[in-house]
Amino acid sequence: MELVTISEVSRNFEVSTRTLRYYEQIGLLKSTKKEGYAYRVYDEKAIICLQQIIILRKLHIPLKQIADILENESAAAAINIFRKNINELEDRINALSTIKEILNRLIKELERNQDIRVHLDLLSNDSILKVIDSLSLSNFDFKEEKSVEELSKASKKLETISNVRIIHLPPFTVAASHYIGENPEDNAGKQLEKFIKESNLYEIKPDARVFGFNHPNPSNDRPFYGYELWVTIPEDLEVPENMQKKHFDGGLYAAHMITMGNFHEWQWLNNWVTTNNPKYEANMLNDNGEFMYGLLEEHLNYVYNAHHNWPESDEHQLDLLFPVKVK
């Protein structure tokens, strides 16, 4: 099998290059650098591994458990993980079945009493309240999900989000770190972390926030893309020559929190904003994707983590921020 470039893998498997690099960073996937190639390439073994990762993610297996499966040649490890996930799914299915049953009972009650006004006494039935109290709604976390085709269809049906917040970002001044080339997020991040530590920013501004975005966006006609990181700073703070001081005007955003690596949820947020949204609509920049159309990624607790030298992990969280306006 011929070596396949990272951009070809990204396009063929519909996985972002950033996700591919993150899989490599946490040890799930291996690429190679060959003479004559300016960027990462993947051999047959890596492609097969990626196919396994994609299927397991659609089965809602967490990345840490996927790593355990791929690292262990024994089927016992996979069986134990699958059984654990089945048990968790059964708990969720039972909870959802209970909710469905309660809703059906409420419908029947209302249908028998359509001539009276709805009142809270309807929910005073002890048997119903006991069942409701036993539900653990906080455990509901359907995000990804029989043949591959059936699995993909199931996955599509569950790719919805309901926990979107509408937030306003105020105007602020930032120090900007920008890098175009191999591993742009990592290289821009190293430069930013150096600035944060050398400027003692955590002591000066403990509420500093960090935002990032593609600059420019990936495309089929370029081997590399760029990433820019901002950290909010006091207006009078000087920045080194290899960085820029910029002003951000602020704005209204739809926000959705993800854990590190789940960048595919950008599409879910896009669907929330652009499909049948009764109150808000997209307010993207007309920049041909040069600055990710104004979409931002807020790296939560970034300055705090950098101050304590904590490495990036799948425990870290990001807010995906989609610019919106009221219709």
MIGU-478916 format. One record per residue (C-alpha): residue number from 0; x, y, z. Coordinates in pm, whole numbers. Layout:
! MIGU-478916
<node n="NUM" px="X" py="Y" pz="Z"/>
...
END
This chain:
! MIGU-478916
<node n="0" px="0" py="0" pz="0"/>
<node n="1" px="125" py="348" pz="-87"/>
<node n="2" px="187" py="598" pz="188"/>
<node n="3" px="-109" py="830" pz="238"/>
<node n="4" px="-71" py="1195" pz="338"/>
<node n="5" px="-243" py="1342" pz="642"/>
<node n="6" px="-464" py="1562" pz="423"/>
<node n="7" px="-575" py="1259" pz="216"/>
<node n="8" px="-654" py="1063" pz="533"/>
<node n="9" px="-844" py="1359" pz="673"/>
<node n="10" px="-1050" py="1394" pz="355"/>
<node n="11" px="-1117" py="1021" pz="301"/>
<node n="12" px="-1213" py="943" pz="661"/>
<node n="13" px="-1377" py="1280" pz="737"/>
<node n="14" px="-1151" py="1330" pz="1038"/>
<node n="15" px="-981" py="1664" pz="1094"/>
<node n="16" px="-603" py="1682" pz="1073"/>
<node n="17" px="-607" py="1823" pz="1423"/>
<node n="18" px="-789" py="1513" pz="1550"/>
<node n="19" px="-538" py="1289" pz="1372"/>
<node n="20" px="-249" py="1468" pz="1538"/>
<node n="21" px="-424" py="1448" pz="1875"/>
<node n="22" px="-468" py="1071" pz="1832"/>
<node n="23" px="-95" py="1053" pz="1767"/>
<node n="24" px="-16" py="1276" pz="2063"/>
<node n="25" px="-197" py="1043" pz="2305"/>
<node n="26" px="-45" py="732" pz="2147"/>
<node n="27" px="-343" py="594" pz="1957"/>
<node n="28" px="-203" py="643" pz="1607"/>
<node n="29" px="142" py="653" pz="1448"/>
<node n="30" px="250" py="845" pz="1139"/>
<node n="31" px="584" py="850" pz="965"/>
<node n="32" px="803" py="1115" pz="804"/>
<node n="33" px="962" py="1003" pz="478"/>
<node n="34" px="1222" py="1169" pz="259"/>
<node n="35" px="1052" py="1364" pz="-16"/>
<node n="36" px="739" py="1425" pz="191"/>
<node n="37" px="689" py="1763" pz="356"/>
<node n="38" px="428" py="1637" pz="600"/>
<node n="39" px="301" py="1330" pz="784"/>
<node n="40" px="214" py="1012" pz="599"/>
<node n="41" px="39" py="694" pz="708"/>
<node n="42" px="111" py="334" pz="613"/>
<node n="43" px="-135" py="43" pz="587"/>
<node n="44" px="-100" py="-49" pz="955"/>
<node n="45" px="-185" py="306" pz="1061"/>
<node n="46" px="-487" py="319" pz="829"/>
<node n="47" px="-623" py="-7" pz="973"/>
<node n="48" px="-567" py="130" pz="1322"/>
<node n="49" px="-754" py="449" pz="1235"/>
<node n="50" px="-1047" py="246" pz="1099"/>
<node n="51" px="-1063" py="63" pz="1433"/>
<node n="52" px="-1055" py="390" pz="1625"/>
<node n="53" px="-1337" py="538" pz="1416"/>
<node n="54" px="-1561" py="233" pz="1467"/>
<node n="55" px="-1493" py="225" pz="1841"/>
<node n="56" px="-1569" py="597" pz="1870"/>
<node n="57" px="-1901" py="542" pz="1690"/>
<node n="58" px="-1969" py="272" pz="1951"/>
<node n="59" px="-1918" py="546" pz="2210"/>
<node n="60" px="-1601" py="393" pz="2354"/>
<node n="61" px="-1391" py="661" pz="2532"/>
<node n="62" px="-1041" py="729" pz="2399"/>
<node n="63" px="-870" py="595" pz="2711"/>
<node n="64" px="-1054" py="264" pz="2673"/>
<node n="65" px="-972" py="255" pz="2301"/>
<node n="66" px="-605" py="286" pz="2395"/>
<node n="67" px="-640" py="-10" pz="2633"/>
<node n="68" px="-802" py="-219" pz="2357"/>
<node n="69" px="-537" py="-136" pz="2096"/>
<node n="70" px="-246" py="-190" pz="2336"/>
<node n="71" px="-370" py="-528" pz="2465"/>
<node n="72" px="-352" py="-826" pz="2229"/>
<node n="73" px="-583" py="-1029" pz="2452"/>
<node n="74" px="-953" py="-1026" pz="2367"/>
<node n="75" px="-1030" py="-1029" pz="2739"/>
<node n="76" px="-947" py="-658" pz="2772"/>
<node n="77" px="-1186" py="-563" pz="2491"/>
<node n="78" px="-1458" py="-790" pz="2631"/>
<node n="79" px="-1435" py="-631" pz="2975"/>
<node n="80" px="-1452" py="-280" pz="2826"/>
<node n="81" px="-1746" py="-368" pz="2601"/>
<node n="82" px="-1934" py="-524" pz="2895"/>
<node n="83" px="-1876" py="-214" pz="3105"/>
<node n="84" px="-2013" py="7" pz="2829"/>
<node n="85" px="-2310" py="-224" pz="2775"/>
<node n="86" px="-2395" py="-196" pz="3145"/>
<node n="87" px="-2379" py="183" pz="3123"/>
<node n="88" px="-2596" py="183" pz="2811"/>
<node n="89" px="-2851" py="-45" pz="2979"/>
<node n="90" px="-2875" py="198" pz="3269"/>
<node n="91" px="-2939" py="484" pz="3027"/>
<node n="92" px="-3186" py="281" pz="2820"/>
<node n="93" px="-3377" py="184" pz="3135"/>
<node n="94" px="-3385" py="547" pz="3247"/>
<node n="95" px="-3508" py="665" pz="2907"/>
<node n="96" px="-3769" py="385" pz="2901"/>
<node n="97" px="-3891" py="503" pz="3239"/>
<node n="98" px="-3921" py="860" pz="3113"/>
<node n="99" px="-4107" py="735" pz="2805"/>
<node n="100" px="-4347" py="534" pz="3024"/>
<node n="101" px="-4412" py="832" pz="3250"/>
<node n="102" px="-4478" py="1061" pz="2953"/>
<node n="103" px="-4723" py="807" pz="2807"/>
<node n="104" px="-4903" py="787" pz="3142"/>
<node n="105" px="-4921" py="1166" pz="3162"/>
<node n="106" px="-5061" py="1181" pz="2808"/>
<node n="107" px="-5333" py="928" pz="2897"/>
<node n="108" px="-5421" py="1122" pz="3210"/>
<node n="109" px="-5446" py="1446" pz="3016"/>
<node n="110" px="-5650" py="1281" pz="2742"/>
<node n="111" px="-5903" py="1168" pz="3005"/>
<node n="112" px="-5921" py="1520" pz="3143"/>
<node n="113" px="-5901" py="1741" pz="2836"/>
<node n="114" px="-6186" py="1953" pz="2964"/>
<node n="115" px="-5994" py="2071" pz="3272"/>
<node n="116" px="-5686" py="2285" pz="3311"/>
<node n="117" px="-5350" py="2121" pz="3361"/>
<node n="118" px="-5234" py="2149" pz="3723"/>
<node n="119" px="-4940" py="2027" pz="3926"/>
<node n="120" px="-5148" py="1772" pz="4116"/>
<node n="121" px="-5106" py="1553" pz="3810"/>
<node n="122" px="-4748" py="1497" pz="3923"/>
<node n="123" px="-4833" py="1421" pz="4286"/>
<node n="124" px="-4884" py="1049" pz="4225"/>
<node n="125" px="-4643" py="875" pz="4464"/>
<node n="126" px="-4553" py="592" pz="4226"/>
<node n="127" px="-4461" py="840" pz="3954"/>
<node n="128" px="-4256" py="1056" pz="4191"/>
<node n="129" px="-4059" py="759" pz="4322"/>
<node n="130" px="-3965" py="658" pz="3970"/>
<node n="131" px="-3868" py="1014" pz="3878"/>
<node n="132" px="-3654" py="1051" pz="4190"/>
<node n="133" px="-3464" py="735" pz="4100"/>
<node n="134" px="-3355" py="870" pz="3762"/>
<node n="135" px="-2998" py="986" pz="3722"/>
<node n="136" px="-3046" py="1238" pz="3444"/>
<node n="137" px="-2690" py="1366" pz="3479"/>
<node n="138" px="-2564" py="1038" pz="3334"/>
<node n="139" px="-2725" py="1102" pz="2996"/>
<node n="140" px="-2441" py="1166" pz="2755"/>
<node n="141" px="-2538" py="1035" pz="2413"/>
<node n="142" px="-2288" py="1170" pz="2161"/>
<node n="143" px="-2166" py="896" pz="1922"/>
<node n="144" px="-2294" py="569" pz="1840"/>
<node n="145" px="-2490" py="-226" pz="1375"/>
<node n="146" px="-2329" py="-305" pz="1006"/>
<node n="147" px="-2111" py="1" pz="951"/>
<node n="148" px="-2392" py="164" pz="755"/>
<node n="149" px="-2645" py="108" pz="1035"/>
<node n="150" px="-2391" py="232" pz="1287"/>
<node n="151" px="-2336" py="550" pz="1089"/>
<node n="152" px="-2713" py="609" pz="1064"/>
<node n="153" px="-2752" py="559" pz="1438"/>
<node n="154" px="-2463" py="793" pz="1498"/>
<node n="155" px="-2618" py="1063" pz="1280"/>
<node n="156" px="-2947" py="1043" pz="1471"/>
<node n="157" px="-2767" py="1100" pz="1799"/>
<node n="158" px="-2542" py="1382" pz="1680"/>
<node n="159" px="-2749" py="1654" pz="1840"/>
<node n="160" px="-2677" py="1882" pz="2132"/>
<node n="161" px="-2911" py="2055" pz="2373"/>
<node n="162" px="-2667" py="2214" pz="2618"/>
<node n="163" px="-2581" py="2518" pz="2405"/>
<node n="164" px="-2535" py="2840" pz="2601"/>
<node n="165" px="-2565" py="3189" pz="2458"/>
<node n="166" px="-2285" py="3406" pz="2593"/>
<node n="167" px="-2148" py="3753" pz="2531"/>
<node n="168" px="-1773" py="3804" pz="2504"/>
<node n="169" px="-1673" py="4156" pz="2611"/>
<node n="170" px="-1406" py="4355" pz="2428"/>
<node n="171" px="-1052" py="4278" pz="2541"/>
<node n="172" px="-685" py="4311" pz="2454"/>
<node n="173" px="-489" py="3997" pz="2365"/>
<node n="174" px="-138" py="3878" pz="2300"/>
<node n="175" px="-150" py="3669" pz="1982"/>
<node n="176" px="73" py="3371" pz="1898"/>
<node n="177" px="52" py="3250" pz="1537"/>
<node n="178" px="217" py="2958" pz="1357"/>
<node n="179" px="176" py="2809" pz="1007"/>
<node n="180" px="327" py="2469" pz="938"/>
<node n="181" px="352" py="2123" pz="1090"/>
<node n="182" px="167" py="2096" pz="1423"/>
<node n="183" px="48" py="2459" pz="1427"/>
<node n="184" px="-153" py="2421" pz="1750"/>
<node n="185" px="146" py="2277" pz="1937"/>
<node n="186" px="393" py="2533" pz="1805"/>
<node n="187" px="165" py="2831" pz="1865"/>
<node n="188" px="95" py="2687" pz="2209"/>
<node n="189" px="463" py="2656" pz="2302"/>
<node n="190" px="520" py="3020" pz="2215"/>
<node n="191" px="213" py="3127" pz="2412"/>
<node n="192" px="307" py="2921" pz="2719"/>
<node n="193" px="655" py="3074" pz="2715"/>
<node n="194" px="500" py="3421" pz="2718"/>
<node n="195" px="257" py="3329" pz="2997"/>
<node n="196" px="537" py="3203" pz="3220"/>
<node n="197" px="794" py="3473" pz="3145"/>
<node n="198" px="540" py="3754" pz="3193"/>
<node n="199" px="410" py="3594" pz="3514"/>
<node n="200" px="65" py="3647" pz="3363"/>
<node n="201" px="-116" py="3422" pz="3611"/>
<node n="202" px="-11" py="3651" pz="3898"/>
<node n="203" px="-87" py="3968" pz="3702"/>
<node n="204" px="-418" py="3853" pz="3554"/>
<node n="205" px="-546" py="3527" pz="3710"/>
<node n="206" px="-870" py="3555" pz="3512"/>
<node n="207" px="-685" py="3555" pz="3176"/>
<node n="208" px="-862" py="3357" pz="2904"/>
<node n="209" px="-720" py="3180" pz="2600"/>
<node n="210" px="-888" py="3152" pz="2260"/>
<node n="211" px="-774" py="2983" pz="1940"/>
<node n="212" px="-875" py="2945" pz="1577"/>
<node n="213" px="-742" py="2816" pz="1244"/>
<node n="214" px="-545" py="3081" pz="1054"/>
<node n="215" px="-561" py="2996" pz="772"/>
<node n="216" px="-808" py="2709" pz="754"/>
<node n="217" px="-694" py="2370" pz="615"/>
<node n="218" px="-748" py="2325" pz="241"/>
<node n="219" px="-674" py="2064" pz="-25"/>
<node n="220" px="-421" py="2285" pz="-206"/>
<node n="221" px="-182" py="2344" pz="85"/>
<node n="222" px="11" py="2089" pz="292"/>
<node n="223" px="0" py="2301" pz="606"/>
<node n="224" px="-247" py="2530" pz="777"/>
<node n="225" px="-209" py="2769" pz="1066"/>
<node n="226" px="-338" py="2820" pz="1417"/>
<node n="227" px="-354" py="3139" pz="1620"/>
<node n="228" px="-386" py="3160" pz="1997"/>
<node n="229" px="-491" py="3463" pz="2199"/>
<node n="230" px="-448" py="3523" pz="2569"/>
<node n="231" px="-622" py="3819" pz="2730"/>
<node n="232" px="-381" py="4068" pz="2885"/>
<node n="233" px="-385" py="4408" pz="3059"/>
<node n="234" px="-390" py="4691" pz="2807"/>
<node n="235" px="-50" py="4821" pz="2916"/>
<node n="236" px="135" py="4487" pz="2912"/>
<node n="237" px="416" py="4466" pz="2657"/>
<node n="238" px="439" py="4161" pz="2429"/>
<node n="239" px="757" py="4015" pz="2268"/>
<node n="240" px="843" py="4081" pz="1905"/>
<node n="241" px="745" py="3730" pz="1795"/>
<node n="242" px="387" py="3798" pz="1911"/>
<node n="243" px="129" py="4068" pz="1841"/>
<node n="244" px="-93" py="4280" pz="2060"/>
<node n="245" px="-449" py="4290" pz="1925"/>
<node n="246" px="-790" py="4422" pz="2026"/>
<node n="247" px="-1104" py="4207" pz="2013"/>
<node n="248" px="-1440" py="4383" pz="1983"/>
<node n="249" px="-1642" py="4111" pz="2153"/>
<node n="250" px="-1977" py="3972" pz="2044"/>
<node n="251" px="-2255" py="3720" pz="2095"/>
<node n="252" px="-2175" py="3348" pz="2068"/>
<node n="253" px="-2339" py="3006" pz="2090"/>
<node n="254" px="-2115" py="2803" pz="2320"/>
<node n="255" px="-2080" py="2425" pz="2350"/>
<node n="256" px="-1828" py="2258" pz="2580"/>
<node n="257" px="-1624" py="1957" pz="2463"/>
<node n="258" px="-1340" py="1755" pz="2610"/>
<node n="259" px="-1009" py="1758" pz="2427"/>
<node n="260" px="-1018" py="1557" pz="2104"/>
<node n="261" px="-1391" py="1579" pz="2029"/>
<node n="262" px="-1352" py="1842" pz="1757"/>
<node n="263" px="-1612" py="1665" pz="1540"/>
<node n="264" px="-1871" py="1831" pz="1763"/>
<node n="265" px="-1809" py="2154" pz="1573"/>
<node n="266" px="-2049" py="2011" pz="1313"/>
<node n="267" px="-2309" py="1949" pz="1583"/>
<node n="268" px="-2286" py="2310" pz="1698"/>
<node n="269" px="-2307" py="2430" pz="1338"/>
<node n="270" px="-2627" py="2227" pz="1294"/>
<node n="271" px="-2772" py="2376" pz="1613"/>
<node n="272" px="-2708" py="2731" pz="1493"/>
<node n="273" px="-2804" py="2693" pz="1127"/>
<node n="274" px="-3094" py="2442" pz="1133"/>
<node n="275" px="-3437" py="2551" pz="1248"/>
<node n="276" px="-3310" py="2780" pz="1520"/>
<node n="277" px="-3609" py="3002" pz="1609"/>
<node n="278" px="-3421" py="3287" pz="1775"/>
<node n="279" px="-3057" py="3303" pz="1655"/>
<node n="280" px="-2873" py="3288" pz="1326"/>
<node n="281" px="-2510" py="3266" pz="1225"/>
<node n="282" px="-2303" py="3583" pz="1230"/>
<node n="283" px="-1982" py="3456" pz="1073"/>
<node n="284" px="-1706" py="3671" pz="928"/>
<node n="285" px="-1691" py="3693" pz="550"/>
<node n="286" px="-1323" py="3595" pz="539"/>
<node n="287" px="-1324" py="3288" pz="310"/>
<node n="288" px="-1220" py="3080" pz="609"/>
<node n="289" px="-895" py="3267" pz="656"/>
<node n="290" px="-975" py="3323" pz="1023"/>
<node n="291" px="-1216" py="3027" pz="1067"/>
<node n="292" px="-1508" py="3259" pz="979"/>
<node n="293" px="-1489" py="3412" pz="1327"/>
<node n="294" px="-1544" py="3084" pz="1512"/>
<node n="295" px="-1336" py="3050" pz="1827"/>
<node n="296" px="-1217" py="2778" pz="2061"/>
<node n="297" px="-1176" py="2884" pz="2422"/>
<node n="298" px="-918" py="2666" pz="2595"/>
<node n="299" px="-1061" py="2654" pz="2946"/>
<node n="300" px="-817" py="2687" pz="3238"/>
<node n="301" px="-528" py="2721" pz="2992"/>
<node n="302" px="-337" py="2987" pz="3188"/>
<node n="303" px="-384" py="2800" pz="3515"/>
<node n="304" px="-265" py="2474" pz="3358"/>
<node n="305" px="35" py="2644" pz="3198"/>
<node n="306" px="124" py="2808" pz="3529"/>
<node n="307" px="135" py="2463" pz="3694"/>
<node n="308" px="302" py="2291" pz="3396"/>
<node n="309" px="13" py="2050" pz="3352"/>
<node n="310" px="32" py="1858" pz="3020"/>
<node n="311" px="-259" py="1863" pz="2777"/>
<node n="312" px="-493" py="1566" pz="2821"/>
<node n="313" px="-843" py="1447" pz="2732"/>
<node n="314" px="-952" py="1582" pz="3071"/>
<node n="315" px="-901" py="1935" pz="2942"/>
<node n="316" px="-1205" py="2117" pz="2815"/>
<node n="317" px="-1277" py="2368" pz="2542"/>
<node n="318" px="-1574" py="2586" pz="2463"/>
<node n="319" px="-1660" py="2589" pz="2094"/>
<node n="320" px="-1783" py="2942" pz="2019"/>
<node n="321" px="-2002" py="3012" pz="1715"/>
<node n="322" px="-2079" py="3381" pz="1643"/>
<node n="323" px="-2455" py="3445" pz="1635"/>
<node n="324" px="-2703" py="3731" pz="1625"/>
<node n="325" px="-3069" py="3760" pz="1714"/>
<node n="326" px="-3295" py="3714" pz="1412"/>
END
